[in-house]
Amino acid sequence: MSLLDKRLVVVTGKGGVGRTTCAAAIAVAAAKRGKRACVVELSGMGSVPPLFGLEGRSFTFRRATEGVYVWSLTVEECLDDFGRRKLKLPSLMRKLFQTRATRTFVDAIPGLHDLLQLGKLENLINEPLPDDPRFDLFVVDAPATGHGLTLLSSARSMSDVSKAGPFHDLAQIIGAFLEDGNTTGVAVVTLPEDLPVSESLELMAELRAMGLPPSAILANKRVPPPLEGLMPLSTVDEVIRPLPHGAQLLDLLGMAHRRAEAQTEALDRLKAEAGAVPVVSLPSLDGVPVLPKALGPLLAEAL
């Protein structure tokens, strides 16, 4: 099953690899396939909207581009929503959730922050109300590797600390939802370089141990060799060296070529050790104003 055929895709990876951009690009790719997609950011980060020219964050669904919406969650908003939808509490009773004592309680329980936000997503997918918007795919811009694993293990953590009650029930439902490979997928974003590839392979092993094997790997910011396909390096040397500052220019080209070769080696290693997990190489598009719109069509063809 393609990553774009899931109902929920969680995008994670090491910090600085471009998770947010890739999460948005996956949603654009789904829209290119005729699906209605929503990019979800957690804990009120506000990183996704600027990629589509939007300002600030909002718990309201906002149209980002054709077929793509943006949605920003916070723990407080999800807790209030949990009280309304799951516990059936009236508005006055839900104001208790806004007290300092309640916030202290929520902060003190391992995994509850993440569980509440994932619970909102699961509930919207599996138990939508008549006036809820409908989406074919939700793409979660998850935190970096460490917190990303904590997010995905939050259901198990809650099951360990609570043996009964609404949060235990919520954990059971979310755990089953996340582990269902037909509905949930995990996309690992990395860079085609030695250290990020090693860390991503370790992350994949941890995900498998949790019962959440990755569905795809996105190798972001692939740099092609300079002058690729134009002329052999020997000819480049003959043409450029006689020019003013030709030697310095050749040094720069040589550095770029060596970097591209190193990326190729890292990417080959990643593909060899990923097994059956598809690896999609994405180009470096630094300077392009709206990266998700540029990467989305590439992903739509590759996934």
N, C-alpha and C positions, 0 to 999 in steps of 0.2 A: 504493500500500500504506500502511495506517495505521501510525503510529509504534508502536502497541501490538501490531502483528503481527510486529515484528522479534524477533530472538533477543537482541540486545544494543542498548541505547540508552545513549549517552554524553551526559551533561548538563553543559554548560559555559556560561560567560558571565562577565561582569565581577564582581569582588568586591562583595558587598553586595546582590546582586539577588535572593537567595533560591534559589540553585541547589540546596542540600541539601533544602529543603522541597519544591521542585518535583520533584526526583528521587524523593523518597518518595511524592509525590502521583501520579506516573506509575505507580509500582508499585501503588498503591491503585486507580488507574483500571483497570489491567490485571486486577486481582483482581475488580473490578466486572463485567468482561467474562467472568468465569469462568476466567481464567488463573491460573497459579501463578507468582508473581513474587518476585524477590529484589533488594533494594537493596544495592549493593556500595559500600563506602567504602574508599579507598586510604590507604596509609601510616599505618594505625592512628589515623586522625583521631578517631574516637569521637563524631562529630557527629550521626549518624543515629539511633542507639538511643534517645537521650532524647526524640526526636519521637514515639516509640511507648511511652514509659514504661519503657524498658529502661535498665540501668546499664552503663557501661563498654563496652569493645569485646571482640570474640571472633572467633577464626578458625573457630569452630563456628557453623553456621547456627542462627539463633534466630528463632522465630516472633514476628512483630511484631503482626500482626492477621490476620483471616481472609484466607487466600490470599497473604499477604505475609511474607517472611522478610528478616532483616538479616544481612549478612556483612561482616566487617572484615578487610582484608588488610594484611600488612606485607611488606616486601621479604624479610626473613629467613625468614618462614614460606613464602613463595612459592619462594625459592631451595631450601629443604629439600625442598619438594614437587616441584620440578623435578628434583632429583637422584633422588627416589624414583620418579616416574612416567616421566620421559623418559630419564634416564641409567641407571635401574634399579640405583642404588647401594644397598648395604645401609646400615643405620642407623649402623654404626660409621664407615663412609667418609663419610657425610653430616655427621658432626660436624666435618669439615674446613671445612665452610661457615661454621661458627660462630667461626672463628679471626679474629684481628684482620687478618691478611694477606689473607684472603678478603674481608672487609668493605672493606678498602682497595682491593682490586682491583675490587669491584663499584661502589664509589663513584667510581672513576676513569674508568669507561667511560661515555661519553655515552649516555643513554637506557636503560641497562640496568635501572635501578630500575623504570621504567615498563614496559619490555618484559617483565620477569618477572611483574609483576602482571597485565598484559594476557594474557600467555601462560597463566597459571593459568585465567583466564576462558575463553579460547579452547579450552583442553584440556578443561575441564569441559563445555563445550557440544558440542564435536565428537568427543571421545574419552572419554566418561564410563566409569568403572569400574562393575562391577555394584553396588557398595554406595554409589555417589555419589547424592546427591539430584538429582532432575530438576526443572527449572524451564522454563516457557515463555518467560520474559523475565528478563534480567538488566539492571538499571538502575544505571549507574555514576555516582556523585556525583563528577565529575571536578573537578580544581583550577580556579582562576580562569583567565581568558583566556590569559595568557602560558604558564603551566605546562600548561594544558589543551591548547594547540597542541603543546607539547613532548611531552606524553603521546601524542597522536594521531600524531605524526611519529616516535615512538621506533623503530618498525620500520624506517623509511627510514634513520634515523641509524645503527642497528646494521648494516644492510646496507652502508652506506658505509664503516664501520670494520672490518668482518670479512667476508672473502671466502669463508670456509669454516668448518666446525665447527658444534657444536650451537646456539650462539647465532645464527649466520647462518641456519641452517635455521629456527630459531624465528621470527626476524624475517621471513623469507619467508612463513611460514604466517600470522603475525599480520597482515602487510601485506595479503595477499590477503583475509583475513577482514574486516578493517576496511573495505576498499574495495568489498566486496560489498553493494550497496544492498538486497538482499533479506534480508540477515541483520543488518546493522548500521545504526543510525540515530544521528544527532547532533541533540540538542535544544538550542537556544540560548535561555537565559533572559535577559531584559532587564527594564528598567523603562520605562513609557511616558513617557519624558522625553527632551528633546533630546540631551543628551550620551550617556546610555546607548544610545539608539537609534543614534546615529552610530557609536559604538564597536561595537555589535552588527552593523551593516551591514559594517563593516571586517572583523570576525571572520568573517562569512559569506563574504566575498570570499576570505579566506585559506583557509578550509575548502574552498571550491570549487577553489582552486588546488592543494590537496593531494589532490584527487580524493575528498573527503569532503563533498559538499554537504549542508547541514542538511536534516533531514526535517521540522522544526517549530520555530516560535518561540513561546515563552511570555512574554507581556507581563505581568509580575507586579505586583501591588499597584495595580491600577487603582482610582482613587477616583471614584465617581459624583458629579455635581453635587449640592450640598446641596438638600434639599427637592425633588429631581427628581420630576416627575409630580404634585406636590401642588398647586402654585399658581404662577402666573407671578411673576417677580421684582417687577413693579410692584405686585402685590397684597401681596407679602411686605413691601415697603417701607411701604405704607400701614398694615399691621397692626402692624409691629414698631416703627417709628420713634416713635410716641407713648408707648411703654412706657418705664419707667425703664431707663436705660442702653441704650435702643433703638439709638442711633446706633453705640455700640461693638459691639453685637451684629451690626448690619448690616455693619460693617467686617469682622468675622470671617467672616460668610457670604460677603461679596464676595471675600475672599482665597481661601476654599475653592472658590468658583465659578471664579475665575480659574485656580486650579491644575487643576481638572477640565477646563477648556477647553484649557489648555496640554497636558495629557495626551492629550486627544482629537486635537489637531493632530499630536502626536508619533506617536500610534498610527496615524493616517491616513497619515502619511509612511512609517512602517514597512511598512504593508500595501502601499502603492503600490510601494515599492522591493524588497519581498521576492519579487516575481514569483509563481511558483506555490507557493512554500512557505507552508503554512498558518500563520496567526498566531492564537494563542488568547489572549484577554484574561482574566486572572484577577483577581478582586476583592481589595481589601485586607481582610484578616481579622485585623487586629491585635487581640490579646487573646483569640483563640480558643485554648484549651489545646492541641489536637492538630490542627495545620494540615493535614497530609497527608490526614487522614480527611475534612476539610471540602472540600478542593480536588479530591480524587480523583474524586468523582462528576461534578464539572463537566468534568474532563478526559475522563472515560469517554464523555460525550456529545459533546464537541467534537472529539476525535481520530478 
